[in-house]
Each structure stands twice: as structure tokens, then as C-alpha cells.
Amino acid sequence: MERVVEKVAVTGAEAVANAMRQIEPDVVAAYPITPQTPIVEYFARFVADGVVRTEMIPVESEHSAMSAVVGAAAAGARAMTATSANGLALMHEIVYIAASYRLPIVMPVVNRALSGPINIHCDHSDAMAERDSGWIQFFVETNQEAYDLTILAVRLAEHEDVRLPVMVNLDGFILSHGVEPVEFYPDELVKKFVGELKPLYPLLDTEHPVTWGPLDLYDYYFEHKRQQIEAMENAKKVFPEIAKEFEETFGRKYWFVEPYKLDDAEHVMVALGSTNSTIKYVVDELREEGHKVGALKIWMFRPFPKEEIQELLNGRKSVVVLDRSVSFGAEAPLYEAVKSSLYEVAARPMLGSYVYGLGGRDIKPEHIRKAFEDAINGNLIADEQRYLGLRE
């Protein structure tokens, strides 16, 4: 099948909605919440215009949205939704149920600060609140990645060795409402890549009746959690195969992480999401000034790519980790994970933790340069959390 792409300038929301149109799930249930709303609006228009055959369920809350897609997926349907911030928090109870039932739901999450105080702008506190829920989590830098990984996520979620739900995180307003060029692949090529859903033990298979959601106390609950852990480990094993097939089909390569000018880098910055574009800009500037710096973008946050982090960061002089969220009373989530990963490497780098951008506060090149300068000057303390762009 010929790979003819259509390059258009669209928002991240429109890119994701078009991925959903091409996937054409059986069921989408959603409740609008800023800044996720345009995804649902675009997709609802596809439904209204008869472009897709999806059953669209407008519900009265995000708790109901996740409940509806759990029911649909358990029945044997390919089901999707989308949300943000407090909407994701309202889903929390059912988010865990979706993962424990091993339902391959794909959900774009337009990242936004959690209340309170009320704030509609971007940070990663909503996604981090669900990091231990049993969902696979991707974070994207660009609208192209939001489109691509929404498509790829379907294959990963539905793989028979995985069968876990996937969140595709994109930064609120920065990507969801920001316009960038995106290459859309032909509809038929996307449909062929995604393929048909092969449901396991669907409720609608009345000839082979099953029970979903029974009481599961100390007799088997522990074993079922162990199975979820195994499924998450399997996600790491099968992701490279699916990513390779994606590259062969669409010509774009994905992995657990994306190294940027790392070959000879002595000082490395690690981050999630759209901020990586600004980090790369500063890396280029510092390279022109003769500094051996680089960046490491994390695409897959859950399961966390520990081995890849160890391989790429072992022996560097310093590693600076940027977090767009905090963990009150503990270290910031990404920093904590990176620091833990590097505990046993042969040549442990100097480490620094920087929190930035909470509630949508701008992260500027001068902030990133300051963190790099601290690293270059040896001014990092592993147990100290610092802040970029904060008035103190």
C-alpha cells in the first residue's frame, strides 16, 4: 500500500482527533474539560457527519466516561475516551478498574494542573497522580508525536501479551491548541496497521459466559496484581516490535527514549513532553559555545525504561532532570525514577533536580541554560530540589 502523506498545519487536538477518526473505535464516551474539549468536539463532528461509525456517548461526568468505555471494552468493543486534569482525577476509581481488568483502552490526556487553586494550564500533576494505576504512559513533544503515538498505542494496548490501557499525554494548550505541521498517513494504511480488535472473553459472547468484576479478597487479589506487573513488563518487551513495524509502515521511528546529541555529551538534561523542544534549542546554543551537552527525552514513562536510562547516562559527568510536577514530601516523580535507575551504574553522574512550569508557568531558554550552567560548573546537589522560573 502506497505511503502518501498529507502534511497539514493543525493543533494537537485536531491531530489526535484525526488519529481517532482513522482508528475508528467502536465506542467513544467523553465529557468535555478544558483543554481536552477540542478533541471531543472534532471527533463528535466526525460522528455527526457520518465519517465514522463510532457510537458516541455524551456522558454527564468523566467518572461516567471511563465507566462507559470500561463496559464497552469488556463487552468486546474497541473503546476510547480523552480527558484532562480534574476530569482524570474524577476518573481515578475507574482508571484502576480498567487496568486491573486488562482492558486495552487508549486515552489521550491533555495535561493540565490539578486544582486547587483552580488552574487550566499545563503541568503534569494529572498524569503523575495516575502513574501507579497500571496504565502505560507515553509523553509527547510535538503534535506529530501525539498523532503517531495515539495510533501506535492501540497496537500496544491490544497485544495479547499486554492487554493494558494506554494514556498518551500531550501538554495542555502548548500542544493541544498550538498549531504545527503534521503528516497524516492514508486512512487505509492506518486501518491496516491498527487491524481488527480480537477481544478476549467478551461479555457479549453468550456461548462462553464469563464473570467480570467479582469479589477478589486475599485468596486471589495478590496473584491478579502480580499478573498486571507481568503484563507491564511484557509491554517493554513487545513495544520495540510494534515500534519497528510502525517505522516500516509510516517511516517514523519511536523508542522508549530519544537521545539528542548524546554521543559525547558530558552533561545531560532529562525531561518529558513539549519542553524538550526548548531544551534542544539550548543544547544547540551551548554546543556552539563549545560545551558538551545533550538531552534525553522520555517517551515512555510507564513502564519506566530503566535499562535504557542506565545505558545512556552511565558515565556522564552530570545529569539534570526537569519535572513539571511535584511529589509533596518526596522527590519530583521523574527525578526520583531517574535517580533510582542510576543507583547501581558503574560511574554514577552528579545529579540535579529542577521543578518548572507548574500551572502553566513559562519555561524559557534562560531557565534551561541556568540549569545546564549549574551542571557544567559542578553546582548540583543530589538531595536538593531547585526551581526554574519561580518568584522567591
Secondary structure, DSSP 8 states (H G I E B T S, - for coil): -----EEEEEEHHHHHHHHHHHH--SEEEE---TTTHHHHHHHHHHHHTTS---EEEE-SSHHHHHHHHHHHHHHT--EE--B-HHHHHHHHHHHHHHHHTT---EEEEEE---SSS---S--SHHHHTTTTSS-EEEE-SSHHHHHHHHHHHHHHHH-TTT---EEEEEETTTTTS-EEEEEE--HHHHHHHH-----SS-TT-TTS----S----TTTHHHHHHHHHHHHHHHHHHHHHHHHHHHHHHS----SEEEES-TT-SEEEEE-TTHHHHHHHHHHHHHHTT--EEEEEESEEES--HHHHHHHHTT-SEEEEEESS--TTS--HHHHHHHHHTTT-SS--EEEEEEE-GGG----HHHHHHHHHHHHTT---TT-EEEES---
